[in-house]
């Protein structure tokens, strides 16, 4: 069975500092994709970054990067130079390829950026 | 291009009633999925439709049903509403089935309150 574990229920970070949100996953399928989404209080699930299991390079999207360590089944999100607008709930998620579009989500990490 | 659009954004229903939620995917996206997110949890997969056919179903009762139209828009129907159906319902779209177009984008959601 597939599982996503986010062990940090909440984090407080000073503005402009870098922050790492932890995520570990479990699957026996060799082909999968890993996602990070940001969910502000409005509810919209905003796509941040994607990493495929066969991708050789760690994914980067602007201030977001995904630290993918396949052997450890780890997919941590790194946000550089945090901003007040980064305060939100962050979800790590996984989809097994070549099946349906079912995404398994973790329980999320609530990030608070302090001025 | 417009993102995934959902309607209505908020609604209140009485126990036992029926509700229909609507979703328009991103232009060119043929796969639509539905998720339920109750307060404090990550989203849970309900359905996936691709080319008007159901391709995946989560662990939800038969009171939940959905369909996809020729223009790839989709409806989620819930009959005999229960208090526990109160949640944020998210629609997601992806360009294609299988490995092509792996990124999955979500709409802003429909907040359903059952009283």
Interface residues (C-beta under 8 A of the other chain):
Chain A: X33 X35 X37 X42 X43 X44 X45 X46 X47 X50 X52 X91 X93 X95 X97 X98 X99 X100 X101 X102 X103 X104 X105 X106 X107 X108
Chain B: X31 X33 X35 X37 X41 X42 X43 X44 X45 X48 X50 X55 X56 X58 X88 X90 X92 X94 X98 X99 X102 X103 X104 X105 X106 X107 X108 X109 X111
